């Protein structure tokens, strides 16, 4: 960009090997009008899933200013003011459990993105008053003055499958935490002879490879939260079978853009139907991809930059 100053953005998060902030960061790094400096607690290849596990080192992202990972993970903005390489136009803090002390100086706007309001409301009640802009990712948990910023998908890590439905290995898949309702659903599908991938661990390219080889992806949220998995499944060209929650119903059309359920029996029958009727599965997956097309992390971050007034 000749003759135009780049936006200087300080980007903070807990730097786990998989984190919601990584998708937002990658969307900003893809732009040609930004200069990014990153900071936050850093865990290397360790993530606290299922009591703690390690992920492949190729997925580790080390911030420019790595901080010790304590309990709780902490950022002290007085220290960050001393460490910053330049005066930011915007500070973006993706808060997935950060305890923060102070806030950045007033020279640049301070935006907080609350990535987990369904479980971290207490932390956000402390952070919210300090922020110039507070983005919440799930509408049922917004408070007055909050800005709704739904989850999204990454156009690279969640690119559509090129494998024909008939050639895919799995009838259904969910990569994620093993909650009781998900376990019961998986057991019932397997009892019907379905091949189901249901594990915790694969991420990024590895997760995409599994979903690309799957006919029906399912999600079952427990706290009225429309998860990132919703958008990812829709984008990757699998049939999205999803439990009905408020944001999902507001953004998409049940029965067309996604296949909705409220009960275990409904979920089992939908997954079995689309795993066996492949022409219908093709049509349902195309409708989902079309509906989710504009819901990229790139567009979400464009909205953040516009809302905060730096563009």
N, C-alpha and C positions, 0 to 999 in steps of 0.2 A: 504494500500500500504506500505509494509514493506521495509525499506531501500531506498525509493525514496521520495524526497522532493515534496510536493504538490505545484502546481502553486498557488500563492497568487494573487488574482484578486480583485481590488477595483472596484465596480460596481455602477455607478451613473445614476439616472433618476429622472423624476418627478414621485412620487409614488402615482398615482391615484389608485383607487380600480381595474380599468381595464386600462392596459397600454401595449403597444407593448413590452416594456422592460421586462414585467413580464414573457413572453414566453421565452425570451432569458435567463433571470435569472434562470428560472426553468430548462432549458436545461443545464446550467452550474452546478446547484446544483445536478443534477442527476449523474454527473460524480464523479468518485472516486479519481480523481487526482487534485481536486481544493479545495481551501479554499477561501471563499468569504466574503468580507466586503462590506456592502451596505450603500449608502449615497444619500441624495437628498431631495428636498422639498416634504412634506408629507401632504396629504389631508384627511386622514382617509377614511370614506366611501363616501365622496363627490366627484363628478366629474362634470365638467362644460358643460355637454350635455344639450341642450335645455334650456339654461339659468341657469342650475344647478339642480342636482338631486342626491339622495343618492342610493347606491347599498347595497345589503346584507353585513352585517359586516363579514360574513365568508370569503368573498373574499378580505378583507383588508390585505395588506402586509406592515408592518411597517419596514422601513430600520433600520439598526444598528445605523446610525446617521441621525435621522430625522431633516430636516431643516424647518423653517417657510415657508409657501406657500405665497409668495408675488406676486405683479404685477409689473414687470414680475417675474416668478419663477427664483431664483438665486442660483448659486453655486460659492463660492469664494475659489479658490484652495489653497490659503495661509492658510485658516482655515482648509481645509481638510488635508493638510500636517501635521498640529498639532494634528488632531483628529485620524489619521490612526493608527491602532493597530500594524502594521508591515509595512515593506517596500514592496509595491506591485511589482510583476513581470510585471503586466499589469493593466492599468487603462482603463476601458470600460465606456464610457459615451453614453448612449442612449438619444439622444437629440430630444425631441418632443416639444421644445419651451423653453429650458433653456437659460437664459442669464448667461454666465460664465465670471469670472474675473480671469485672469492669466491662468496657466495650471499647471499640476503636475510637480514636479521636474523630472530631466532627468533620475533618477535611473530606473524607469519603463517606458515602452512604453505607449503612450497616444493615444488610439483609440476612435474616435467619430463615432457613428452610427447615421446617419441622417434618422430618421424614417418617416419624412413627407416633403420631398423635394418639393412636388407639391404645398405646401402652405407656407413653412417656409424658402424660399430661402435666404431672407435677413439675418436671424439669422445665417444661415450656412455660408454665405460669411464672417461673422466676426469670426466664430469658426474655419473654415477650415484651415487658415494659422497657427494656433497654434497646430494642431494635427499632430502626427507622421503618423497616418493612418486615412483616412477619407473614411468611407463606406456610399454609397448612395443606397437607397432601390428601386429607380425607375430610370431606365436607361435614359429616356428622359431628366432627370435633372442632370445627371452627368457632372462634369467639369473636365478638365485635371488633372490627378493624382488621381482622385477618384476611389474607388474600388466598383464594383457592388455587392450588397448583397441583393437579392430579399427577399420579405417576405416569410413566410413558414407556416407550421401548427404544432400544438403540438400533439404528438401521443396519449396523454391521453385525453386532453380536446376536441380533434377532432377525436376521435376514430370512426370507421365505425358503422353505424346503424345495428342492428340485426332484425329490424322490417321489415316484408315483405312489398313490395310496395303496395299491395292491402289492407293492414291493416293500412296504415298510414293515419293520420287525415287530414293533409293539402295537398292541391294540390301544393302550392308554398309558399315560405317564403323568407323574407329578414329582418334580424334584423339589424337596423342601422338608420342613420339619414334620415329624410324624405325630400329629395330633390324633386323638382317639377316633374322631369321625372319619378322618382320612384312612386310618388303619382299617377300620371296619368296612369302608367302601372298597378298599383294595382287596380285602379278604373275600368279600362277596363277588367281586369281579373275577377273581381267580377261581372261585368255586364254580363260576359259569364257564370256565375254560379259557378266560382271557389272559393274554400275556401282558402284564403290567410292570412298568418300571416305576418303582417308588423308593427312592433313596435320598439321602442328604449328602452332599459333597460335590458333585459335578457343578462347575461354574463356567461362565463365559463360553469359549469355543467347545468345551466338553459337553456342557449342557445343551448347547445348540445342536450338536451332532445327535444327541439322544432324541430331542424333540423333532428334529428333521426326519427321524426314522419312526415316528409315532403317528397314528391316525387321529386319536382323540386325546387332547390335553384337558385335565380337570383341575379345578381349584375349589377349595371350600374354606371361606373365611369365617372366623369365629366372632369377630367384634365389629361387624358392620363396615369393615374396611375393604375397599376395592384395591387389591394388591397390584404390585408391578407385574406379577405373573399374568394377570388378566390381559394386559396390553401385549406382553411378550408372546403369549400363546396365539393371540389373534394375528400378530404380525408374522409368525413363523409358518403359517399355512397348515396348522392342525385345526381340527374342529374344537372350539373352546366350549366346554361344558362347565358352567360356572354357577355357584349359588347366588341367588338374587340379593343384592345389597343396594343401598340408596344411590350412591354415585354411579354405579354400573347402570342402573335403570334410567338414570338421568342422561347419561352420555350415549347409550347404545340401545338398539331395539331388540328386545327379547324374541327369540325364535327366528331372527334374521341375521343380526350381527353376531349373536352368541346364542347358545342353547342353555336356558336357565332352569334351575331346579330349586326347590325348597326342602325336599325330603330325601332320605337315603334311597327309597324306592325309585323316585324320579331320576336320581343321578345314575343308578345302576341301569335303568332301562334306556336312558339317553345314550350312555356310553356304549352299551351293547348294540343298540340300533345303528349308530353311526360307524361303529367298527365293522359291522356286517353289511351295510348298504353303502358301498363305496362311491357310487355316483352321487348320492345325497351328501356324502362326506366331502367330496370334491366341491360341490356347490356351496356347502356351509363354510368350508375353509376359505373359498374365494370371497364370499360375502364378508367374512370377518376381516380379511386382509384389506378389503376396500374400505370398510368402516373405520379401521384404526389408522389408516394411512397417514393422516396429519398429526397423530399423537406421538410424535418423536421427542426425544430429549432435546434435540436441536431446537424444535419449536418451543418447548417449555423454557429453555434458557433464553431464547429470544424474548419471550414474554417477561421474564425476570428483568432483563436489561431495559426493556421498554418501561415496565412498571416502576422501576427505580429511577428512571429519568436520565440514565447515562447514555442512551441513544437518542 
